[in-house]
Amino acid sequence: MKNRIKELKDFYIIWSTQSLSQLGSAITGFALTLWIYEKTGSALSTAALTICTYAPYVIMSIFAGAITDKFDKKKTMLICDLLAALTTVIVFVLYKTDMLTMWHLYVINAFSGLMNTVQQPASEVAYTLIVPKEHYQKTSGFQQLSRSLISIGNPIIAAALYGFAGLDLAIAVDLFTFAIAFAALLFFIRLPEVQDKDGESDNVIKLAKEGLKFLKKTPLILTIILFMSGVNLTASIFDAVLPALVIPREGNNVYGIVTAFAGVAMVAGSFLPMLLPKPKDRVRVIYLTMLFALGIENFVLAFSRSPVLWCIGQIIGWVFVPLMAANQNVIMRNVIPVELQGRVYACRNTLQFFTIPIGLFLGGFFVDKICEPFMAMKSGDAFWTTLFGTGKGSGAALMMGILGVTGTVLCITSGQIMKKYKYTE
């Protein structure tokens, strides 16, 4: 036990302090959402804020990974964190001088999102450099745990801080957590140097192409990434459909409870990679956990009318996600050479996550324009009403059923393809 703590000392320092800083950033982001809605009363305005943060992550990730591999990882993380903190200071100054406007936040969030785009692959490589290979699975579990806790805790903490003292306190907490993470990385962490003599003089575009070339030559990694792209498409459609299913039938409070159960399930699931032994087949774990999640949860929500069953469905759908993510992380760390990881992780970010905004749009479109009108026409048909109910929300239930079918087909088909590729540690 003592040896393991000593081996992972640097990981524990970075993981705990960076997670704390991410919580602080998430608190400010949520508090700004509350501030915007309070000022405008517009859901579109708050959604646009999220899009401005997310767009650089999808669009610029490939080039950000090349930057990560070209430059010192620790310096990259420090500079990105510092610049992101400066944007928070700018928000605070504008807010205190009554000059803060919507376009300020859109520009600032886009810049902050760009910093996160560069920092994220750098931190992934940093974890690879300081974690012994035999601890990849357990440390990946810790990473999933912190992400799950942040997703649950940040809305609660942000709402409490904002209600108590407005944006001032939320921003103060954000800057305090940043200072802790920055000092810990600057003074207590030394990252080994990565030798990449062939890439030292290459420009960023050439380095980005090398990441794509590696994926083309490594079909297992590319197939897993494309599979997860399909999973994210299905999951983001689900995210758009869920409120249309729950709110018309049970209201906002029940929707909040049902949503919270996904976070609770992920926190519980985060312990699985830490407690379970190394699986015989990590690839099989990835597609079977997603088959369990996408198949069962969607059908449970499609055919049930009970909030209790909806919560159970959320547990089924999310409890194995951290286990899947941890196994994907281990495979990528073992297969991708460390000197290429930044650019390949960045390509992964673009290919794996570009489907999320598409899914959010498709989910809303299909429910509003196709499924709800269809169920309204079938309101007198016993077959359809028995399966999906009646009234507003029945179309969303139909869409959940469609997602159950598509998710099951996706996982079975992808599983058969992934079986062709061998993975050994």
TORKOL-4160 file (C-alpha; in steps of 0.2 Angstrom, whole numbers, padded with zeros to 4 digits, m for minus):
425
<pt num="1" X="0000" Y="0000" Z="0000"/>
<pt num="2" X="0014" Y="0012" Z="0005"/>
<pt num="3" X="0024" Y="0008" Z="m0011"/>
<pt num="4" X="0008" Y="0011" Z="m0022"/>
<pt num="5" X="0005" Y="0028" Z="m0013"/>
<pt num="6" X="0024" Y="0033" Z="m0017"/>
<pt num="7" X="0023" Y="0027" Z="m0035"/>
<pt num="8" X="0007" Y="0037" Z="m0038"/>
<pt num="9" X="0011" Y="0052" Z="m0027"/>
<pt num="10" X="0013" Y="0064" Z="m0042"/>
<pt num="11" X="m0003" Y="0057" Z="m0050"/>
<pt num="12" X="m0013" Y="0060" Z="m0033"/>
<pt num="13" X="m0006" Y="0078" Z="m0033"/>
<pt num="14" X="m0011" Y="0083" Z="m0051"/>
<pt num="15" X="m0027" Y="0073" Z="m0050"/>
<pt num="16" X="m0033" Y="0081" Z="m0034"/>
<pt num="17" X="m0028" Y="0099" Z="m0038"/>
<pt num="18" X="m0033" Y="0099" Z="m0056"/>
<pt num="19" X="m0050" Y="0091" Z="m0051"/>
<pt num="20" X="m0052" Y="0105" Z="m0038"/>
<pt num="21" X="m0048" Y="0118" Z="m0051"/>
<pt num="22" X="m0060" Y="0110" Z="m0064"/>
<pt num="23" X="m0074" Y="0111" Z="m0050"/>
<pt num="24" X="m0070" Y="0129" Z="m0048"/>
<pt num="25" X="m0072" Y="0132" Z="m0067"/>
<pt num="26" X="m0088" Y="0123" Z="m0068"/>
<pt num="27" X="m0095" Y="0133" Z="m0053"/>
<pt num="28" X="m0091" Y="0149" Z="m0062"/>
<pt num="29" X="m0099" Y="0142" Z="m0078"/>
<pt num="30" X="m0115" Y="0137" Z="m0070"/>
<pt num="31" X="m0116" Y="0154" Z="m0060"/>
<pt num="32" X="m0114" Y="0163" Z="m0077"/>
<pt num="33" X="m0128" Y="0153" Z="m0084"/>
<pt num="34" X="m0139" Y="0158" Z="m0069"/>
<pt num="35" X="m0134" Y="0176" Z="m0072"/>
<pt num="36" X="m0138" Y="0176" Z="m0090"/>
<pt num="37" X="m0155" Y="0168" Z="m0088"/>
<pt num="38" X="m0158" Y="0180" Z="m0074"/>
<pt num="39" X="m0154" Y="0195" Z="m0086"/>
<pt num="40" X="m0162" Y="0188" Z="m0102"/>
<pt num="41" X="m0174" Y="0175" Z="m0098"/>
<pt num="42" X="m0169" Y="0166" Z="m0114"/>
<pt num="43" X="m0164" Y="0148" Z="m0114"/>
<pt num="44" X="m0156" Y="0151" Z="m0131"/>
<pt num="45" X="m0144" Y="0163" Z="m0124"/>
<pt num="46" X="m0138" Y="0151" Z="m0111"/>
<pt num="47" X="m0137" Y="0137" Z="m0124"/>
<pt num="48" X="m0126" Y="0149" Z="m0135"/>
<pt num="49" X="m0114" Y="0151" Z="m0120"/>
<pt num="50" X="m0112" Y="0132" Z="m0119"/>
<pt num="51" X="m0109" Y="0131" Z="m0138"/>
<pt num="52" X="m0096" Y="0145" Z="m0138"/>
<pt num="53" X="m0086" Y="0135" Z="m0125"/>
<pt num="54" X="m0088" Y="0118" Z="m0134"/>
<pt num="55" X="m0085" Y="0124" Z="m0152"/>
<pt num="56" X="m0066" Y="0126" Z="m0150"/>
<pt num="57" X="m0065" Y="0109" Z="m0142"/>
<pt num="58" X="m0072" Y="0100" Z="m0158"/>
<pt num="59" X="m0065" Y="0112" Z="m0171"/>
<pt num="60" X="m0047" Y="0115" Z="m0165"/>
<pt num="61" X="m0043" Y="0099" Z="m0156"/>
<pt num="62" X="m0033" Y="0091" Z="m0170"/>
<pt num="63" X="m0021" Y="0106" Z="m0170"/>
<pt num="64" X="m0021" Y="0108" Z="m0151"/>
<pt num="65" X="m0014" Y="0090" Z="m0149"/>
<pt num="66" X="0000" Y="0094" Z="m0161"/>
<pt num="67" X="0004" Y="0109" Z="m0151"/>
<pt num="68" X="0004" Y="0098" Z="m0135"/>
<pt num="69" X="0016" Y="0086" Z="m0143"/>
<pt num="70" X="0028" Y="0100" Z="m0150"/>
<pt num="71" X="0030" Y="0109" Z="m0133"/>
<pt num="72" X="0034" Y="0105" Z="m0115"/>
<pt num="73" X="0018" Y="0097" Z="m0107"/>
<pt num="74" X="0020" Y="0105" Z="m0090"/>
<pt num="75" X="0023" Y="0123" Z="m0097"/>
<pt num="76" X="0008" Y="0120" Z="m0109"/>
<pt num="77" X="m0003" Y="0116" Z="m0094"/>
<pt num="78" X="0003" Y="0130" Z="m0084"/>
<pt num="79" X="0001" Y="0143" Z="m0098"/>
<pt num="80" X="m0017" Y="0137" Z="m0103"/>
<pt num="81" X="m0022" Y="0137" Z="m0084"/>
<pt num="82" X="m0015" Y="0155" Z="m0082"/>
<pt num="83" X="m0024" Y="0162" Z="m0097"/>
<pt num="84" X="m0040" Y="0153" Z="m0093"/>
<pt num="85" X="m0039" Y="0161" Z="m0075"/>
<pt num="86" X="m0036" Y="0178" Z="m0083"/>
<pt num="87" X="m0052" Y="0177" Z="m0093"/>
<pt num="88" X="m0061" Y="0174" Z="m0076"/>
<pt num="89" X="m0053" Y="0190" Z="m0069"/>
<pt num="90" X="m0059" Y="0199" Z="m0085"/>
<pt num="91" X="m0076" Y="0193" Z="m0082"/>
<pt num="92" X="m0075" Y="0199" Z="m0063"/>
<pt num="93" X="m0069" Y="0216" Z="m0068"/>
<pt num="94" X="m0082" Y="0219" Z="m0081"/>
<pt num="95" X="m0095" Y="0212" Z="m0069"/>
<pt num="96" X="m0090" Y="0224" Z="m0055"/>
<pt num="97" X="m0089" Y="0239" Z="m0067"/>
<pt num="98" X="m0107" Y="0235" Z="m0074"/>
<pt num="99" X="m0100" Y="0233" Z="m0091"/>
<pt num="100" X="m0102" Y="0214" Z="m0093"/>
<pt num="101" X="m0113" Y="0210" Z="m0108"/>
<pt num="102" X="m0118" Y="0194" Z="m0118"/>
<pt num="103" X="m0105" Y="0196" Z="m0132"/>
<pt num="104" X="m0091" Y="0198" Z="m0119"/>
<pt num="105" X="m0096" Y="0181" Z="m0112"/>
<pt num="106" X="m0097" Y="0173" Z="m0129"/>
<pt num="107" X="m0080" Y="0179" Z="m0133"/>
<pt num="108" X="m0072" Y="0175" Z="m0116"/>
<pt num="109" X="m0080" Y="0158" Z="m0116"/>
<pt num="110" X="m0074" Y="0154" Z="m0133"/>
<pt num="111" X="m0056" Y="0158" Z="m0128"/>
<pt num="112" X="m0057" Y="0149" Z="m0112"/>
<pt num="113" X="m0064" Y="0134" Z="m0122"/>
<pt num="114" X="m0049" Y="0135" Z="m0133"/>
<pt num="115" X="m0037" Y="0135" Z="m0118"/>
<pt num="116" X="m0046" Y="0119" Z="m0112"/>
<pt num="117" X="m0044" Y="0112" Z="m0129"/>
<pt num="118" X="m0025" Y="0113" Z="m0128"/>
<pt num="119" X="m0024" Y="0109" Z="m0110"/>
<pt num="120" X="m0034" Y="0093" Z="m0110"/>
<pt num="121" X="m0023" Y="0082" Z="m0121"/>
<pt num="122" X="m0007" Y="0089" Z="m0112"/>
<pt num="123" X="m0014" Y="0083" Z="m0096"/>
<pt num="124" X="m0018" Y="0066" Z="m0103"/>
<pt num="125" X="0000" Y="0064" Z="m0109"/>
<pt num="126" X="0005" Y="0070" Z="m0092"/>
<pt num="127" X="m0004" Y="0056" Z="m0083"/>
<pt num="128" X="0004" Y="0044" Z="m0095"/>
<pt num="129" X="0021" Y="0050" Z="m0090"/>
<pt num="130" X="0019" Y="0049" Z="m0071"/>
<pt num="131" X="0008" Y="0034" Z="m0069"/>
<pt num="132" X="0016" Y="0016" Z="m0070"/>
<pt num="133" X="0008" Y="0005" Z="m0083"/>
<pt num="134" X="0001" Y="m0007" Z="m0070"/>
<pt num="135" X="m0009" Y="0007" Z="m0062"/>
<pt num="136" X="m0018" Y="0014" Z="m0078"/>
<pt num="137" X="m0034" Y="0006" Z="m0074"/>
<pt num="138" X="m0035" Y="0012" Z="m0056"/>
<pt num="139" X="m0030" Y="0029" Z="m0060"/>
<pt num="140" X="m0042" Y="0030" Z="m0075"/>
<pt num="141" X="m0056" Y="0026" Z="m0062"/>
<pt num="142" X="m0050" Y="0040" Z="m0051"/>
<pt num="143" X="m0052" Y="0052" Z="m0066"/>
<pt num="144" X="m0069" Y="0046" Z="m0070"/>
<pt num="145" X="m0074" Y="0048" Z="m0051"/>
<pt num="146" X="m0069" Y="0066" Z="m0051"/>
<pt num="147" X="m0078" Y="0070" Z="m0067"/>
<pt num="148" X="m0094" Y="0062" Z="m0060"/>
<pt num="149" X="m0092" Y="0071" Z="m0043"/>
<pt num="150" X="m0090" Y="0088" Z="m0052"/>
<pt num="151" X="m0105" Y="0085" Z="m0063"/>
<pt num="152" X="m0116" Y="0082" Z="m0048"/>
<pt num="153" X="m0108" Y="0095" Z="m0036"/>
<pt num="154" X="m0105" Y="0110" Z="m0047"/>
<pt num="155" X="m0124" Y="0114" Z="m0050"/>
<pt num="156" X="m0128" Y="0113" Z="m0031"/>
<pt num="157" X="m0112" Y="0122" Z="m0025"/>
<pt num="158" X="m0114" Y="0136" Z="m0039"/>
<pt num="159" X="m0132" Y="0138" Z="m0035"/>
<pt num="160" X="m0129" Y="0140" Z="m0017"/>
<pt num="161" X="m0114" Y="0152" Z="m0019"/>
<pt num="162" X="m0123" Y="0162" Z="m0032"/>
<pt num="163" X="m0139" Y="0163" Z="m0021"/>
<pt num="164" X="m0128" Y="0169" Z="m0006"/>
<pt num="165" X="m0117" Y="0182" Z="m0014"/>
<pt num="166" X="m0119" Y="0182" Z="m0033"/>
<pt num="167" X="m0105" Y="0180" Z="m0045"/>
<pt num="168" X="m0092" Y="0188" Z="m0033"/>
<pt num="169" X="m0091" Y="0172" Z="m0022"/>
<pt num="170" X="m0092" Y="0160" Z="m0037"/>
<pt num="171" X="m0078" Y="0168" Z="m0046"/>
<pt num="172" X="m0068" Y="0170" Z="m0030"/>
<pt num="173" X="m0069" Y="0151" Z="m0027"/>
<pt num="174" X="m0064" Y="0148" Z="m0045"/>
<pt num="175" X="m0048" Y="0158" Z="m0043"/>
<pt num="176" X="m0044" Y="0151" Z="m0027"/>
<pt num="177" X="m0045" Y="0133" Z="m0034"/>
<pt num="178" X="m0035" Y="0138" Z="m0049"/>
<pt num="179" X="m0021" Y="0145" Z="m0037"/>
<pt num="180" X="m0020" Y="0129" Z="m0028"/>
<pt num="181" X="m0019" Y="0118" Z="m0044"/>
<pt num="182" X="m0006" Y="0131" Z="m0052"/>
<pt num="183" X="0005" Y="0131" Z="m0037"/>
<pt num="184" X="0005" Y="0112" Z="m0035"/>
<pt num="185" X="0009" Y="0109" Z="m0054"/>
<pt num="186" X="0023" Y="0123" Z="m0054"/>
<pt num="187" X="0032" Y="0118" Z="m0038"/>
<pt num="188" X="0028" Y="0100" Z="m0034"/>
<pt num="189" X="0027" Y="0091" Z="m0051"/>
<pt num="190" X="0042" Y="0086" Z="m0062"/>
<pt num="191" X="0036" Y="0078" Z="m0079"/>
<pt num="192" X="0049" Y="0067" Z="m0088"/>
<pt num="193" X="0054" Y="0074" Z="m0105"/>
<pt num="194" X="0047" Y="0066" Z="m0120"/>
<pt num="195" X="0060" Y="0063" Z="m0134"/>
<pt num="196" X="0052" Y="0066" Z="m0151"/>
<pt num="197" X="0067" Y="0071" Z="m0162"/>
<pt num="198" X="0058" Y="0068" Z="m0178"/>
<pt num="199" X="0044" Y="0080" Z="m0174"/>
<pt num="200" X="0054" Y="0094" Z="m0166"/>
<pt num="201" X="0055" Y="0105" Z="m0182"/>
<pt num="202" X="0039" Y="0100" Z="m0189"/>
<pt num="203" X="0025" Y="0112" Z="m0191"/>
<pt num="204" X="0008" Y="0110" Z="m0182"/>
<pt num="205" X="m0001" Y="0105" Z="m0197"/>
<pt num="206" X="0011" Y="0091" Z="m0201"/>
<pt num="207" X="0010" Y="0085" Z="m0183"/>
<pt num="208" X="m0009" Y="0085" Z="m0184"/>
<pt num="209" X="m0008" Y="0075" Z="m0200"/>
<pt num="210" X="0003" Y="0062" Z="m0191"/>
<pt num="211" X="m0011" Y="0060" Z="m0178"/>
<pt num="212" X="m0023" Y="0055" Z="m0192"/>
<pt num="213" X="m0010" Y="0044" Z="m0200"/>
<pt num="214" X="m0007" Y="0034" Z="m0184"/>
<pt num="215" X="m0026" Y="0031" Z="m0183"/>
<pt num="216" X="m0027" Y="0025" Z="m0201"/>
<pt num="217" X="m0013" Y="0013" Z="m0197"/>
<pt num="218" X="m0021" Y="0007" Z="m0181"/>
<pt num="219" X="m0038" Y="0001" Z="m0185"/>
<pt num="220" X="m0042" Y="m0005" Z="m0167"/>
<pt num="221" X="m0040" Y="0013" Z="m0160"/>
<pt num="222" X="m0050" Y="0021" Z="m0175"/>
<pt num="223" X="m0064" Y="0008" Z="m0173"/>
<pt num="224" X="m0066" Y="0011" Z="m0155"/>
<pt num="225" X="m0066" Y="0030" Z="m0157"/>
<pt num="226" X="m0079" Y="0029" Z="m0171"/>
<pt num="227" X="m0089" Y="0017" Z="m0160"/>
<pt num="228" X="m0089" Y="0030" Z="m0146"/>
<pt num="229" X="m0094" Y="0043" Z="m0159"/>
<pt num="230" X="m0109" Y="0033" Z="m0162"/>
<pt num="231" X="m0112" Y="0031" Z="m0144"/>
<pt num="232" X="m0111" Y="0050" Z="m0141"/>
<pt num="233" X="m0123" Y="0053" Z="m0155"/>
<pt num="234" X="m0136" Y="0041" Z="m0147"/>
<pt num="235" X="m0133" Y="0048" Z="m0130"/>
<pt num="236" X="m0134" Y="0066" Z="m0135"/>
<pt num="237" X="m0151" Y="0062" Z="m0144"/>
<pt num="238" X="m0156" Y="0054" Z="m0127"/>
<pt num="239" X="m0151" Y="0070" Z="m0118"/>
<pt num="240" X="m0162" Y="0080" Z="m0129"/>
<pt num="241" X="m0177" Y="0068" Z="m0128"/>
<pt num="242" X="m0176" Y="0065" Z="m0109"/>
<pt num="243" X="m0184" Y="0082" Z="m0104"/>
<pt num="244" X="m0197" Y="0080" Z="m0117"/>
<pt num="245" X="m0202" Y="0063" Z="m0109"/>
<pt num="246" X="m0202" Y="0068" Z="m0091"/>
<pt num="247" X="m0207" Y="0086" Z="m0089"/>
<pt num="248" X="m0224" Y="0085" Z="m0098"/>
<pt num="249" X="m0229" Y="0070" Z="m0087"/>
<pt num="250" X="m0221" Y="0074" Z="m0070"/>
<pt num="251" X="m0214" Y="0092" Z="m0070"/>
<pt num="252" X="m0197" Y="0100" Z="m0067"/>
<pt num="253" X="m0194" Y="0093" Z="m0050"/>
<pt num="254" X="m0195" Y="0075" Z="m0056"/>
<pt num="255" X="m0184" Y="0079" Z="m0071"/>
<pt num="256" X="m0171" Y="0085" Z="m0059"/>
<pt num="257" X="m0172" Y="0070" Z="m0049"/>
<pt num="258" X="m0171" Y="0058" Z="m0064"/>
<pt num="259" X="m0156" Y="0068" Z="m0071"/>
<pt num="260" X="m0147" Y="0067" Z="m0054"/>
<pt num="261" X="m0148" Y="0048" Z="m0054"/>
<pt num="262" X="m0137" Y="0048" Z="m0069"/>
<pt num="263" X="m0123" Y="0057" Z="m0059"/>
<pt num="264" X="m0126" Y="0046" Z="m0044"/>
<pt num="265" X="m0124" Y="0030" Z="m0055"/>
<pt num="266" X="m0108" Y="0037" Z="m0063"/>
<pt num="267" X="m0100" Y="0041" Z="m0045"/>
<pt num="268" X="m0104" Y="0023" Z="m0040"/>
<pt num="269" X="m0098" Y="0016" Z="m0057"/>
<pt num="270" X="m0081" Y="0026" Z="m0055"/>
<pt num="271" X="m0076" Y="0014" Z="m0041"/>
<pt num="272" X="m0078" Y="m0002" Z="m0053"/>
<pt num="273" X="m0061" Y="0001" Z="m0062"/>
<pt num="274" X="m0052" Y="0003" Z="m0045"/>
<pt num="275" X="m0060" Y="m0012" Z="m0037"/>
<pt num="276" X="m0061" Y="m0025" Z="m0052"/>
<pt num="277" X="m0046" Y="m0034" Z="m0058"/>
<pt num="278" X="m0039" Y="m0032" Z="m0075"/>
<pt num="279" X="m0051" Y="m0039" Z="m0088"/>
<pt num="280" X="m0046" Y="m0053" Z="m0100"/>
<pt num="281" X="m0053" Y="m0043" Z="m0115"/>
<pt num="282" X="m0054" Y="m0024" Z="m0113"/>
<pt num="283" X="m0062" Y="m0022" Z="m0130"/>
<pt num="284" X="m0076" Y="m0033" Z="m0126"/>
<pt num="285" X="m0079" Y="m0024" Z="m0110"/>
<pt num="286" X="m0081" Y="m0008" Z="m0120"/>
<pt num="287" X="m0095" Y="m0014" Z="m0132"/>
<pt num="288" X="m0104" Y="m0025" Z="m0119"/>
<pt num="289" X="m0105" Y="m0011" Z="m0106"/>
<pt num="290" X="m0112" Y="0001" Z="m0120"/>
<pt num="291" X="m0124" Y="m0013" Z="m0126"/>
<pt num="292" X="m0131" Y="m0015" Z="m0108"/>
<pt num="293" X="m0133" Y="0004" Z="m0106"/>
<pt num="294" X="m0140" Y="0009" Z="m0123"/>
<pt num="295" X="m0151" Y="m0005" Z="m0125"/>
<pt num="296" X="m0159" Y="m0008" Z="m0108"/>
<pt num="297" X="m0161" Y="0011" Z="m0102"/>
<pt num="298" X="m0169" Y="0017" Z="m0118"/>
<pt num="299" X="m0182" Y="0003" Z="m0118"/>
<pt num="300" X="m0185" Y="0005" Z="m0099"/>
<pt num="301" X="m0189" Y="0024" Z="m0102"/>
<pt num="302" X="m0199" Y="0021" Z="m0118"/>
<pt num="303" X="m0211" Y="0008" Z="m0111"/>
<pt num="304" X="m0213" Y="0014" Z="m0093"/>
<pt num="305" X="m0223" Y="0029" Z="m0085"/>
<pt num="306" X="m0216" Y="0028" Z="m0067"/>
<pt num="307" X="m0203" Y="0040" Z="m0061"/>
<pt num="308" X="m0195" Y="0026" Z="m0050"/>
<pt num="309" X="m0192" Y="0015" Z="m0066"/>
<pt num="310" X="m0185" Y="0031" Z="m0075"/>
<pt num="311" X="m0172" Y="0032" Z="m0061"/>
<pt num="312" X="m0168" Y="0014" Z="m0062"/>
<pt num="313" X="m0166" Y="0016" Z="m0080"/>
<pt num="314" X="m0154" Y="0030" Z="m0077"/>
<pt num="315" X="m0144" Y="0019" Z="m0066"/>
<pt num="316" X="m0143" Y="0005" Z="m0079"/>
<pt num="317" X="m0138" Y="0017" Z="m0092"/>
<pt num="318" X="m0124" Y="0026" Z="m0083"/>
<pt num="319" X="m0117" Y="0015" Z="m0070"/>
<pt num="320" X="m0105" Y="0006" Z="m0082"/>
<pt num="321" X="m0100" Y="0021" Z="m0092"/>
<pt num="322" X="m0084" Y="0025" Z="m0080"/>
<pt num="323" X="m0079" Y="0007" Z="m0083"/>
<pt num="324" X="m0080" Y="0008" Z="m0101"/>
<pt num="325" X="m0071" Y="0025" Z="m0101"/>
<pt num="326" X="m0057" Y="0018" Z="m0090"/>
<pt num="327" X="m0054" Y="0003" Z="m0102"/>
<pt num="328" X="m0054" Y="0014" Z="m0117"/>
<pt num="329" X="m0041" Y="0025" Z="m0108"/>
<pt num="330" X="m0030" Y="0010" Z="m0104"/>
<pt num="331" X="m0030" Y="0004" Z="m0122"/>
<pt num="332" X="m0026" Y="0021" Z="m0129"/>
<pt num="333" X="m0011" Y="0023" Z="m0117"/>
<pt num="334" X="m0004" Y="0006" Z="m0120"/>
<pt num="335" X="m0006" Y="0007" Z="m0139"/>
<pt num="336" X="m0001" Y="0025" Z="m0143"/>
<pt num="337" X="0017" Y="0029" Z="m0141"/>
<pt num="338" X="0019" Y="0043" Z="m0128"/>
<pt num="339" X="0027" Y="0055" Z="m0140"/>
<pt num="340" X="0011" Y="0054" Z="m0151"/>
<pt num="341" X="m0002" Y="0054" Z="m0138"/>
<pt num="342" X="m0006" Y="0073" Z="m0138"/>
<pt num="343" X="m0010" Y="0073" Z="m0157"/>
<pt num="344" X="m0019" Y="0056" Z="m0157"/>
<pt num="345" X="m0029" Y="0061" Z="m0141"/>
<pt num="346" X="m0034" Y="0077" Z="m0150"/>
<pt num="347" X="m0039" Y="0068" Z="m0166"/>
<pt num="348" X="m0049" Y="0057" Z="m0154"/>
<pt num="349" X="m0058" Y="0072" Z="m0146"/>
<pt num="350" X="m0063" Y="0079" Z="m0163"/>
<pt num="351" X="m0069" Y="0062" Z="m0171"/>
<pt num="352" X="m0077" Y="0056" Z="m0155"/>
<pt num="353" X="m0086" Y="0071" Z="m0149"/>
<pt num="354" X="m0092" Y="0080" Z="m0165"/>
<pt num="355" X="m0108" Y="0070" Z="m0165"/>
<pt num="356" X="m0114" Y="0078" Z="m0148"/>
<pt num="357" X="m0121" Y="0094" Z="m0155"/>
<pt num="358" X="m0128" Y="0085" Z="m0170"/>
<pt num="359" X="m0137" Y="0073" Z="m0158"/>
<pt num="360" X="m0144" Y="0087" Z="m0148"/>
<pt num="361" X="m0151" Y="0095" Z="m0163"/>
<pt num="362" X="m0158" Y="0078" Z="m0170"/>
<pt num="363" X="m0166" Y="0073" Z="m0154"/>
<pt num="364" X="m0176" Y="0090" Z="m0152"/>
<pt num="365" X="m0180" Y="0089" Z="m0171"/>
<pt num="366" X="m0187" Y="0071" Z="m0171"/>
<pt num="367" X="m0197" Y="0073" Z="m0155"/>
<pt num="368" X="m0205" Y="0090" Z="m0160"/>
<pt num="369" X="m0207" Y="0087" Z="m0179"/>
<pt num="370" X="m0210" Y="0069" Z="m0181"/>
<pt num="371" X="m0213" Y="0058" Z="m0165"/>
<pt num="372" X="m0225" Y="0069" Z="m0156"/>
<pt num="373" X="m0236" Y="0073" Z="m0171"/>
<pt num="374" X="m0236" Y="0054" Z="m0176"/>
<pt num="375" X="m0242" Y="0049" Z="m0158"/>
<pt num="376" X="m0255" Y="0063" Z="m0159"/>
<pt num="377" X="m0262" Y="0055" Z="m0175"/>
<pt num="378" X="m0261" Y="0038" Z="m0166"/>
<pt num="379" X="m0270" Y="0043" Z="m0150"/>
<pt num="380" X="m0284" Y="0032" Z="m0154"/>
<pt num="381" X="m0274" Y="0017" Z="m0158"/>
<pt num="382" X="m0273" Y="0005" Z="m0144"/>
<pt num="383" X="m0256" Y="m0003" Z="m0150"/>
<pt num="384" X="m0246" Y="0013" Z="m0150"/>
<pt num="385" X="m0254" Y="0020" Z="m0134"/>
<pt num="386" X="m0251" Y="0004" Z="m0125"/>
<pt num="387" X="m0233" Y="0005" Z="m0129"/>
<pt num="388" X="m0229" Y="0023" Z="m0127"/>
<pt num="389" X="m0244" Y="0031" Z="m0118"/>
<pt num="390" X="m0254" Y="0046" Z="m0123"/>
<pt num="391" X="m0253" Y="0065" Z="m0124"/>
<pt num="392" X="m0237" Y="0076" Z="m0124"/>
<pt num="393" X="m0222" Y="0065" Z="m0119"/>
<pt num="394" X="m0228" Y="0050" Z="m0129"/>
<pt num="395" X="m0218" Y="0055" Z="m0144"/>
<pt num="396" X="m0203" Y="0056" Z="m0134"/>
<pt num="397" X="m0206" Y="0039" Z="m0127"/>
<pt num="398" X="m0207" Y="0033" Z="m0145"/>
<pt num="399" X="m0190" Y="0041" Z="m0149"/>
<pt num="400" X="m0183" Y="0032" Z="m0134"/>
<pt num="401" X="m0189" Y="0016" Z="m0141"/>
<pt num="402" X="m0181" Y="0020" Z="m0158"/>
<pt num="403" X="m0165" Y="0024" Z="m0148"/>
<pt num="404" X="m0166" Y="0007" Z="m0140"/>
<pt num="405" X="m0166" Y="m0001" Z="m0156"/>
<pt num="406" X="m0152" Y="0009" Z="m0164"/>
<pt num="407" X="m0141" Y="0008" Z="m0149"/>
<pt num="408" X="m0143" Y="m0011" Z="m0149"/>
<pt num="409" X="m0139" Y="m0012" Z="m0167"/>
<pt num="410" X="m0124" Y="0000" Z="m0165"/>
<pt num="411" X="m0116" Y="m0010" Z="m0151"/>
<pt num="412" X="m0119" Y="m0028" Z="m0159"/>
<pt num="413" X="m0112" Y="m0022" Z="m0176"/>
<pt num="414" X="m0097" Y="m0013" Z="m0169"/>
<pt num="415" X="m0093" Y="m0027" Z="m0157"/>
<pt num="416" X="m0092" Y="m0039" Z="m0172"/>
<pt num="417" X="m0080" Y="m0027" Z="m0181"/>
<pt num="418" X="m0069" Y="m0025" Z="m0165"/>
<pt num="419" X="m0067" Y="m0043" Z="m0163"/>
<pt num="420" X="m0057" Y="m0044" Z="m0179"/>
<pt num="421" X="m0043" Y="m0034" Z="m0170"/>
<pt num="422" X="m0032" Y="m0041" Z="m0157"/>
<pt num="423" X="m0027" Y="m0031" Z="m0142"/>
<pt num="424" X="m0014" Y="m0037" Z="m0129"/>
<pt num="425" X="m0005" Y="m0029" Z="m0115"/>
